[in-house]
Amino acid sequence: MMVLSMELPNLETEDDVDYEKNMVEMFQDAQTSFYEGCPTSCLVTILLLLNLCITHGVNSTFIDELLYLPKVDLFPKDNTFPKSFY
């Protein structure tokens, strides 16, 4: 799995601290796999799927159905795969 690093600027206001917290959380989530033993990160998998959908012009309803199938029927029950596009 590819490991990314990120540096954030010094933050001073409460909004800046909230922003930093959210960015760090999203960054960590992006590097997490959907289930133990999954060979790719959440970010890589979602970007690959969205790229395919955009390339082939599918709508958000199809994307939701495409995401739902692995979440419920293919991956282990404790997976973190998203159920929908939103």
KOLVO-482457 format. One record per atom (N, C-alpha, C, O): residue number from 1; residue in three letters; atom name; x, y, z. Coordinates in Angstrom, 3 decimals, padded with zeros to 6 digits. Layout:
<palos>
(palo NUM "ALA" "CA" (X Y Z))
...
</palos>
This chain:
<palos>
(palo 1 "MET" "N" (000.849 -001.170 000.000))
(palo 1 "MET" "CA" (000.000 000.000 000.000))
(palo 1 "MET" "C" (000.897 001.236 000.000))
(palo 1 "MET" "O" (001.897 001.289 000.715))
(palo 2 "MET" "N" (000.528 002.221 -000.806))
(palo 2 "MET" "CA" (001.288 003.452 -000.878))
(palo 2 "MET" "C" (001.012 004.295 000.368))
(palo 2 "MET" "O" (-000.141 004.466 000.763))
(palo 3 "VAL" "N" (002.068 004.819 000.983))
(palo 3 "VAL" "CA" (001.927 005.655 002.168))
(palo 3 "VAL" "C" (002.163 007.098 001.762))
(palo 3 "VAL" "O" (003.160 007.423 001.118))
(palo 4 "LEU" "N" (001.237 007.951 002.146))
(palo 4 "LEU" "CA" (001.329 009.361 001.821))
(palo 4 "LEU" "C" (001.699 010.142 003.068))
(palo 4 "LEU" "O" (001.412 009.714 004.186))
(palo 5 "SER" "N" (002.334 011.283 002.875))
(palo 5 "SER" "CA" (002.607 012.143 004.018))
(palo 5 "SER" "C" (002.035 013.522 003.716))
(palo 5 "SER" "O" (001.891 013.916 002.559))
(palo 6 "MET" "N" (001.715 014.238 004.776))
(palo 6 "MET" "CA" (001.080 015.533 004.600))
(palo 6 "MET" "C" (001.527 016.448 005.723))
(palo 6 "MET" "O" (001.520 016.060 006.891))
(palo 7 "GLU" "N" (001.919 017.672 005.366))
(palo 7 "GLU" "CA" (002.260 018.675 006.355))
(palo 7 "GLU" "C" (001.214 019.776 006.304))
(palo 7 "GLU" "O" (000.828 020.233 005.228))
(palo 8 "LEU" "N" (000.761 020.196 007.475))
(palo 8 "LEU" "CA" (-000.228 021.259 007.558))
(palo 8 "LEU" "C" (000.440 022.519 008.097))
(palo 8 "LEU" "O" (001.377 022.428 008.890))
(palo 9 "PRO" "N" (-000.027 023.689 007.677))
(palo 9 "PRO" "CA" (000.544 024.931 008.195))
(palo 9 "PRO" "C" (000.202 025.109 009.666))
(palo 9 "PRO" "O" (-000.706 024.457 010.182))
(palo 10 "ASN" "N" (000.941 026.005 010.349))
(palo 10 "ASN" "CA" (000.599 026.331 011.734))
(palo 10 "ASN" "C" (-000.766 026.981 011.765))
(palo 10 "ASN" "O" (-001.030 027.911 011.003))
(palo 11 "LEU" "N" (-001.638 026.504 012.640))
(palo 11 "LEU" "CA" (-003.006 026.988 012.694))
(palo 11 "LEU" "C" (-003.258 027.669 014.031))
(palo 11 "LEU" "O" (-002.790 027.206 015.071))
(palo 12 "GLU" "N" (-004.003 028.775 013.996))
(palo 12 "GLU" "CA" (-004.157 029.567 015.209))
(palo 12 "GLU" "C" (-005.597 029.692 015.697))
(palo 12 "GLU" "O" (-005.811 029.726 016.909))
(palo 13 "THR" "N" (-006.584 029.761 014.826))
(palo 13 "THR" "CA" (-007.962 029.965 015.260))
(palo 13 "THR" "C" (-008.647 028.628 015.495))
(palo 13 "THR" "O" (-008.150 027.579 015.083))
(palo 14 "GLU" "N" (-009.792 028.678 016.162))
(palo 14 "GLU" "CA" (-010.562 027.451 016.426))
(palo 14 "GLU" "C" (-011.005 026.802 015.119))
(palo 14 "GLU" "O" (-010.994 025.576 015.003))
(palo 15 "ASP" "N" (-011.396 027.611 014.135))
(palo 15 "ASP" "CA" (-011.779 027.069 012.827))
(palo 15 "ASP" "C" (-010.604 026.369 012.169))
(palo 15 "ASP" "O" (-010.770 025.333 011.527))
(palo 16 "ASP" "N" (-009.408 026.941 012.331))
(palo 16 "ASP" "CA" (-008.213 026.320 011.764))
(palo 16 "ASP" "C" (-007.928 024.972 012.425))
(palo 16 "ASP" "O" (-007.538 024.015 011.757))
(palo 17 "VAL" "N" (-008.122 024.907 013.727))
(palo 17 "VAL" "CA" (-007.888 023.659 014.451))
(palo 17 "VAL" "C" (-008.900 022.601 014.001))
(palo 17 "VAL" "O" (-008.536 021.443 013.797))
(palo 18 "ASP" "N" (-010.172 022.997 013.845))
(palo 18 "ASP" "CA" (-011.194 022.063 013.351))
(palo 18 "ASP" "C" (-010.841 021.582 011.952))
(palo 18 "ASP" "O" (-010.984 020.399 011.643))
(palo 19 "TYR" "N" (-010.382 022.496 011.108))
(palo 19 "TYR" "CA" (-009.978 022.147 009.747))
(palo 19 "TYR" "C" (-008.841 021.130 009.778))
(palo 19 "TYR" "O" (-008.866 020.129 009.061))
(palo 20 "GLU" "N" (-007.844 021.402 010.617))
(palo 20 "GLU" "CA" (-006.712 020.486 010.716))
(palo 20 "GLU" "C" (-007.164 019.113 011.183))
(palo 20 "GLU" "O" (-006.735 018.098 010.634))
(palo 21 "LYS" "N" (-008.031 019.073 012.194))
(palo 21 "LYS" "CA" (-008.542 017.805 012.715))
(palo 21 "LYS" "C" (-009.271 017.031 011.622))
(palo 21 "LYS" "O" (-009.068 015.826 011.470))
(palo 22 "ASN" "N" (-010.119 017.721 010.861))
(palo 22 "ASN" "CA" (-010.864 017.071 009.784))
(palo 22 "ASN" "C" (-009.939 016.568 008.687))
(palo 22 "ASN" "O" (-010.122 015.467 008.168))
(palo 23 "MET" "N" (-008.944 017.378 008.334))
(palo 23 "MET" "CA" (-008.007 016.967 007.287))
(palo 23 "MET" "C" (-007.195 015.750 007.713))
(palo 23 "MET" "O" (-007.001 014.825 006.923))
(palo 24 "VAL" "N" (-006.724 015.745 008.941))
(palo 24 "VAL" "CA" (-005.947 014.600 009.439))
(palo 24 "VAL" "C" (-006.811 013.349 009.463))
(palo 24 "VAL" "O" (-006.358 012.271 009.079))
(palo 25 "GLU" "N" (-008.067 013.490 009.919))
(palo 25 "GLU" "CA" (-008.975 012.344 009.960))
(palo 25 "GLU" "C" (-009.249 011.807 008.555))
(palo 25 "GLU" "O" (-009.220 010.596 008.339))
(palo 26 "MET" "N" (-009.513 012.698 007.603))
(palo 26 "MET" "CA" (-009.756 012.254 006.228))
(palo 26 "MET" "C" (-008.510 011.605 005.634))
(palo 26 "MET" "O" (-008.607 010.615 004.908))
(palo 27 "PHE" "N" (-007.361 012.154 005.938))
(palo 27 "PHE" "CA" (-006.100 011.615 005.425))
(palo 27 "PHE" "C" (-005.869 010.204 005.968))
(palo 27 "PHE" "O" (-005.466 009.309 005.224))
(palo 28 "GLN" "N" (-006.123 010.004 007.266))
(palo 28 "GLN" "CA" (-005.964 008.677 007.859))
(palo 28 "GLN" "C" (-006.997 007.696 007.283))
(palo 28 "GLN" "O" (-006.669 006.547 006.989))
(palo 29 "ASP" "N" (-008.230 008.153 007.127))
(palo 29 "ASP" "CA" (-009.267 007.298 006.547))
(palo 29 "ASP" "C" (-008.912 006.877 005.127))
(palo 29 "ASP" "O" (-009.168 005.742 004.726))
(palo 30 "ALA" "N" (-008.324 007.791 004.376))
(palo 30 "ALA" "CA" (-007.965 007.504 002.986))
(palo 30 "ALA" "C" (-006.910 006.411 002.891))
(palo 30 "ALA" "O" (-006.871 005.677 001.904))
(palo 31 "GLN" "N" (-006.066 006.294 003.892))
(palo 31 "GLN" "CA" (-005.011 005.287 003.879))
(palo 31 "GLN" "C" (-005.461 003.948 004.457))
(palo 31 "GLN" "O" (-004.748 002.950 004.346))
(palo 32 "THR" "N" (-006.627 003.927 005.064))
(palo 32 "THR" "CA" (-007.160 002.719 005.683))
(palo 32 "THR" "C" (-007.729 001.792 004.611))
(palo 32 "THR" "O" (-008.282 002.253 003.613))
(palo 33 "SER" "N" (-007.594 000.508 004.820))
(palo 33 "SER" "CA" (-008.196 -000.435 003.873))
(palo 33 "SER" "C" (-009.636 -000.717 004.290))
(palo 33 "SER" "O" (-010.027 -000.443 005.424))
(palo 34 "PHE" "N" (-010.414 -001.263 003.372))
(palo 34 "PHE" "CA" (-011.828 -001.537 003.628))
(palo 34 "PHE" "C" (-012.038 -002.696 004.596))
(palo 34 "PHE" "O" (-013.032 -002.747 005.319))
(palo 35 "TYR" "N" (-011.107 -003.605 004.597))
(palo 35 "TYR" "CA" (-011.176 -004.755 005.493))
(palo 35 "TYR" "C" (-009.767 -005.300 005.661))
(palo 35 "TYR" "O" (-008.885 -005.013 004.852))
(palo 36 "GLU" "N" (-009.558 -006.076 006.697))
(palo 36 "GLU" "CA" (-008.233 -006.615 006.969))
(palo 36 "GLU" "C" (-007.773 -007.486 005.798))
(palo 36 "GLU" "O" (-008.485 -008.393 005.367))
(palo 37 "GLY" "N" (-006.591 -007.200 005.300))
(palo 37 "GLY" "CA" (-006.039 -007.957 004.189))
(palo 37 "GLY" "C" (-006.341 -007.372 002.820))
(palo 37 "GLY" "O" (-005.852 -007.887 001.814))
(palo 38 "CYS" "N" (-007.136 -006.307 002.756))
(palo 38 "CYS" "CA" (-007.447 -005.655 001.481))
(palo 38 "CYS" "C" (-006.162 -005.028 000.926))
(palo 38 "CYS" "O" (-005.476 -004.308 001.652))
(palo 39 "PRO" "N" (-005.823 -005.281 -000.332))
(palo 39 "PRO" "CA" (-004.547 -004.827 -000.879))
(palo 39 "PRO" "C" (-004.478 -003.335 -001.252))
(palo 39 "PRO" "O" (-003.384 -002.816 -001.476))
(palo 40 "THR" "N" (-005.602 -002.649 -001.322))
(palo 40 "THR" "CA" (-005.568 -001.235 -001.681))
(palo 40 "THR" "C" (-006.279 -000.394 -000.623))
(palo 40 "THR" "O" (-007.091 -000.895 000.154))
(palo 41 "SER" "N" (-005.952 000.891 -000.617))
(palo 41 "SER" "CA" (-006.563 001.797 000.348))
(palo 41 "SER" "C" (-007.950 002.230 -000.127))
(palo 41 "SER" "O" (-008.311 002.045 -001.289))
(palo 42 "CYS" "N" (-008.710 002.804 000.791))
(palo 42 "CYS" "CA" (-010.037 003.328 000.464))
(palo 42 "CYS" "C" (-009.935 004.385 -000.639))
(palo 42 "CYS" "O" (-010.698 004.362 -001.605))
(palo 43 "LEU" "N" (-009.004 005.291 -000.486))
(palo 43 "LEU" "CA" (-008.864 006.385 -001.444))
(palo 43 "LEU" "C" (-008.592 005.864 -002.849))
(palo 43 "LEU" "O" (-009.249 006.286 -003.801))
(palo 44 "VAL" "N" (-007.655 004.973 -002.989))
(palo 44 "VAL" "CA" (-007.305 004.436 -004.307))
(palo 44 "VAL" "C" (-008.500 003.734 -004.936))
(palo 44 "VAL" "O" (-008.789 003.941 -006.115))
(palo 45 "THR" "N" (-009.191 002.911 -004.168))
(palo 45 "THR" "CA" (-010.329 002.162 -004.690))
(palo 45 "THR" "C" (-011.450 003.082 -005.142))
(palo 45 "THR" "O" (-011.992 002.908 -006.233))
(palo 46 "ILE" "N" (-011.808 004.066 -004.311))
(palo 46 "ILE" "CA" (-012.885 004.996 -004.664))
(palo 46 "ILE" "C" (-012.510 005.817 -005.889))
(palo 46 "ILE" "O" (-013.347 006.039 -006.764))
(palo 47 "LEU" "N" (-011.266 006.270 -005.961))
(palo 47 "LEU" "CA" (-010.841 007.046 -007.134))
(palo 47 "LEU" "C" (-010.888 006.209 -008.410))
(palo 47 "LEU" "O" (-011.292 006.710 -009.459))
(palo 48 "LEU" "N" (-010.487 004.958 -008.336))
(palo 48 "LEU" "CA" (-010.566 004.081 -009.509))
(palo 48 "LEU" "C" (-012.013 003.887 -009.959))
(palo 48 "LEU" "O" (-012.312 003.968 -011.151))
(palo 49 "LEU" "N" (-012.908 003.631 -009.006))
(palo 49 "LEU" "CA" (-014.323 003.447 -009.349))
(palo 49 "LEU" "C" (-014.938 004.725 -009.925))
(palo 49 "LEU" "O" (-015.653 004.675 -010.925))
(palo 50 "LEU" "N" (-014.661 005.860 -009.300))
(palo 50 "LEU" "CA" (-015.225 007.118 -009.798))
(palo 50 "LEU" "C" (-014.679 007.462 -011.176))
(palo 50 "LEU" "O" (-015.405 007.986 -012.020))
(palo 51 "ASN" "N" (-013.406 007.172 -011.407))
(palo 51 "ASN" "CA" (-012.830 007.424 -012.727))
(palo 51 "ASN" "C" (-013.542 006.594 -013.790))
(palo 51 "ASN" "O" (-013.846 007.101 -014.870))
(palo 52 "LEU" "N" (-013.809 005.326 -013.497))
(palo 52 "LEU" "CA" (-014.545 004.475 -014.441))
(palo 52 "LEU" "C" (-015.944 005.032 -014.708))
(palo 52 "LEU" "O" (-016.395 005.078 -015.852))
(palo 53 "CYS" "N" (-016.611 005.447 -013.657))
(palo 53 "CYS" "CA" (-017.972 005.966 -013.809))
(palo 53 "CYS" "C" (-017.998 007.253 -014.629))
(palo 53 "CYS" "O" (-018.877 007.437 -015.470))
(palo 54 "ILE" "N" (-017.056 008.122 -014.390))
(palo 54 "ILE" "CA" (-016.995 009.380 -015.147))
(palo 54 "ILE" "C" (-016.618 009.105 -016.598))
(palo 54 "ILE" "O" (-017.198 009.689 -017.513))
(palo 55 "THR" "N" (-015.659 008.227 -016.808))
(palo 55 "THR" "CA" (-015.218 007.891 -018.166))
(palo 55 "THR" "C" (-016.371 007.345 -019.010))
(palo 55 "THR" "O" (-016.460 007.623 -020.206))
(palo 56 "HIS" "N" (-017.246 006.569 -018.381))
(palo 56 "HIS" "CA" (-018.337 005.923 -019.107))
(palo 56 "HIS" "C" (-019.679 006.614 -018.929))
(palo 56 "HIS" "O" (-020.702 006.109 -019.392))
(palo 57 "GLY" "N" (-019.688 007.766 -018.261))
(palo 57 "GLY" "CA" (-020.881 008.594 -018.170))
(palo 57 "GLY" "C" (-022.045 007.996 -017.409))
(palo 57 "GLY" "O" (-023.198 008.193 -017.792))
(palo 58 "VAL" "N" (-021.769 007.274 -016.344))
(palo 58 "VAL" "CA" (-022.871 006.707 -015.563))
(palo 58 "VAL" "C" (-023.367 007.718 -014.530))
(palo 58 "VAL" "O" (-022.623 008.606 -014.113))
(palo 59 "ASN" "N" (-024.617 007.577 -014.127))
(palo 59 "ASN" "CA" (-025.193 008.536 -013.181))
(palo 59 "ASN" "C" (-024.983 008.099 -011.736))
(palo 59 "ASN" "O" (-024.507 006.995 -011.470))
(palo 60 "SER" "N" (-025.346 008.985 -010.804))
(palo 60 "SER" "CA" (-025.103 008.725 -009.383))
(palo 60 "SER" "C" (-025.921 007.546 -008.849))
(palo 60 "SER" "O" (-025.491 006.888 -007.901))
(palo 61 "THR" "N" (-027.074 007.268 -009.427))
(palo 61 "THR" "CA" (-027.868 006.117 -008.996))
(palo 61 "THR" "C" (-027.111 004.823 -009.271))
(palo 61 "THR" "O" (-027.085 003.923 -008.432))
(palo 62 "PHE" "N" (-026.499 004.733 -010.441))
(palo 62 "PHE" "CA" (-025.696 003.552 -010.766))
(palo 62 "PHE" "C" (-024.510 003.436 -009.822))
(palo 62 "PHE" "O" (-024.191 002.340 -009.361))
(palo 63 "ILE" "N" (-023.856 004.547 -009.529))
(palo 63 "ILE" "CA" (-022.705 004.533 -008.624))
(palo 63 "ILE" "C" (-023.133 004.015 -007.253))
(palo 63 "ILE" "O" (-022.434 003.202 -006.648))
(palo 64 "ASP" "N" (-024.287 004.488 -006.761))
(palo 64 "ASP" "CA" (-024.789 004.016 -005.470))
(palo 64 "ASP" "C" (-025.013 002.503 -005.479))
(palo 64 "ASP" "O" (-024.644 001.811 -004.530))
(palo 65 "GLU" "N" (-025.611 001.999 -006.541))
(palo 65 "GLU" "CA" (-025.844 000.557 -006.639))
(palo 65 "GLU" "C" (-024.534 -000.206 -006.762))
(palo 65 "GLU" "O" (-024.389 -001.294 -006.205))
(palo 66 "LEU" "N" (-023.583 000.362 -007.486))
(palo 66 "LEU" "CA" (-022.272 -000.259 -007.644))
(palo 66 "LEU" "C" (-021.541 -000.331 -006.307))
(palo 66 "LEU" "O" (-020.873 -001.326 -006.025))
(palo 67 "LEU" "N" (-021.657 000.695 -005.491))
(palo 67 "LEU" "CA" (-021.002 000.702 -004.185))
(palo 67 "LEU" "C" (-021.708 -000.215 -003.188))
(palo 67 "LEU" "O" (-021.060 -000.815 -002.330))
(palo 68 "TYR" "N" (-023.013 -000.325 -003.296))
(palo 68 "TYR" "CA" (-023.787 -001.128 -002.350))
(palo 68 "TYR" "C" (-023.464 -002.619 -002.460))
(palo 68 "TYR" "O" (-023.383 -003.308 -001.443))
(palo 69 "LEU" "N" (-023.283 -003.115 -003.662))
(palo 69 "LEU" "CA" (-023.048 -004.545 -003.877))
(palo 69 "LEU" "C" (-021.844 -005.073 -003.100))
(palo 69 "LEU" "O" (-021.995 -006.029 -002.339))
(palo 70 "PRO" "N" (-020.649 -004.487 -003.261))
(palo 70 "PRO" "CA" (-019.517 -005.028 -002.493))
(palo 70 "PRO" "C" (-019.691 -004.843 -000.982))
(palo 70 "PRO" "O" (-019.316 -005.716 -000.200))
(palo 71 "LYS" "N" (-020.260 -003.706 -000.576))
(palo 71 "LYS" "CA" (-020.455 -003.422 000.849))
(palo 71 "LYS" "C" (-021.268 -004.522 001.523))
(palo 71 "LYS" "O" (-020.918 -004.982 002.609))
(palo 72 "VAL" "N" (-022.338 -004.934 000.883))
(palo 72 "VAL" "CA" (-023.280 -005.871 001.509))
(palo 72 "VAL" "C" (-022.999 -007.324 001.139))
(palo 72 "VAL" "O" (-023.086 -008.207 001.992))
(palo 73 "ASP" "N" (-022.669 -007.578 -000.107))
(palo 73 "ASP" "CA" (-022.617 -008.969 -000.574))
(palo 73 "ASP" "C" (-021.223 -009.554 -000.820))
(palo 73 "ASP" "O" (-021.074 -010.776 -000.834))
(palo 74 "LEU" "N" (-020.206 -008.723 -001.012))
(palo 74 "LEU" "CA" (-018.910 -009.265 -001.413))
(palo 74 "LEU" "C" (-017.831 -009.208 -000.332))
(palo 74 "LEU" "O" (-017.052 -010.150 -000.184))
(palo 75 "PHE" "N" (-017.784 -008.115 000.418))
(palo 75 "PHE" "CA" (-016.729 -007.930 001.407))
(palo 75 "PHE" "C" (-017.139 -008.494 002.756))
(palo 75 "PHE" "O" (-018.326 -008.697 003.011))
(palo 76 "PRO" "N" (-016.158 -008.750 003.628))
(palo 76 "PRO" "CA" (-016.495 -009.202 004.982))
(palo 76 "PRO" "C" (-017.433 -008.202 005.669))
(palo 76 "PRO" "O" (-017.440 -007.018 005.334))
(palo 77 "LYS" "N" (-018.212 -008.682 006.618))
(palo 77 "LYS" "CA" (-019.240 -007.853 007.267))
(palo 77 "LYS" "C" (-018.682 -006.629 007.976))
(palo 77 "LYS" "O" (-019.388 -005.626 008.077))
(palo 78 "ASP" "N" (-017.457 -006.663 008.470))
(palo 78 "ASP" "CA" (-016.896 -005.532 009.206))
(palo 78 "ASP" "C" (-016.141 -004.543 008.299))
(palo 78 "ASP" "O" (-015.266 -003.819 008.773))
(palo 79 "ASN" "N" (-016.475 -004.511 007.008))
(palo 79 "ASN" "CA" (-015.776 -003.637 006.068))
(palo 79 "ASN" "C" (-016.194 -002.176 006.238))
(palo 79 "ASN" "O" (-017.244 -001.882 006.809))
(palo 80 "THR" "N" (-015.357 -001.268 005.732))
(palo 80 "THR" "CA" (-015.639 000.174 005.804))
(palo 80 "THR" "C" (-015.938 000.762 004.434))
(palo 80 "THR" "O" (-015.873 001.978 004.250))
(palo 81 "PHE" "N" (-016.266 -000.090 003.478))
(palo 81 "PHE" "CA" (-016.592 000.363 002.128))
(palo 81 "PHE" "C" (-017.852 001.229 002.180))
(palo 81 "PHE" "O" (-018.804 000.874 002.874))
(palo 82 "PRO" "N" (-017.879 002.357 001.463))
(palo 82 "PRO" "CA" (-019.069 003.227 001.518))
(palo 82 "PRO" "C" (-020.286 002.588 000.880))
(palo 82 "PRO" "O" (-020.166 001.824 -000.078))
(palo 83 "LYS" "N" (-021.458 002.902 001.411))
(palo 83 "LYS" "CA" (-022.708 002.359 000.861))
(palo 83 "LYS" "C" (-023.210 003.179 -000.315))
(palo 83 "LYS" "O" (-023.967 002.678 -001.146))
(palo 84 "SER" "N" (-022.796 004.428 -000.390))
(palo 84 "SER" "CA" (-023.286 005.283 -001.461))
(palo 84 "SER" "C" (-022.261 006.339 -001.834))
(palo 84 "SER" "O" (-021.251 006.513 -001.153))
(palo 85 "PHE" "N" (-022.530 007.028 -002.904))
(palo 85 "PHE" "CA" (-021.681 008.082 -003.442))
(palo 85 "PHE" "C" (-021.652 009.286 -002.516))
(palo 85 "PHE" "O" (-020.647 009.994 -002.458))
(palo 86 "TYR" "N" (-022.742 009.530 -001.788))
(palo 86 "TYR" "CA" (-022.864 010.742 -000.971))
(palo 86 "TYR" "C" (-022.406 010.539 000.438))
(palo 86 "TYR" "O" (-022.450 011.470 001.242))
</palos>
